[in-house]
Amino acid sequence: MPRIALYTLLVCVLSLAAAVVSFVQGSWLGIVWVLLAGLSSNMTWYYVKRARAAERDRAALQDGPVTG
């Protein structure tokens, strides 16, 4: 997993924890934390998929062109 994906996953987990704390304290600011968690979750999936696609492309280039 790429390092940037790990960072965005960490932001996602921390923002979820902050949202829980905010809602427990009765603050509506937790909504902002939930939105940040959603954004960072999407970023994590994007970077993971991008790394997998790059890995597949590298493997395809090493195998050589397909002739048929």
Long-range contacts (C-beta under 8 A, 24 or more apart in sequence): 1-48, 1-51, 2-47, 2-48, 2-50, 2-51, 4-47, 5-44, 5-47, 5-48, 5-51, 8-40, 8-41, 8-43, 8-44, 8-47, 9-40, 9-44, 11-36, 11-40, 12-37, 12-40, 12-41, 12-44, 15-40
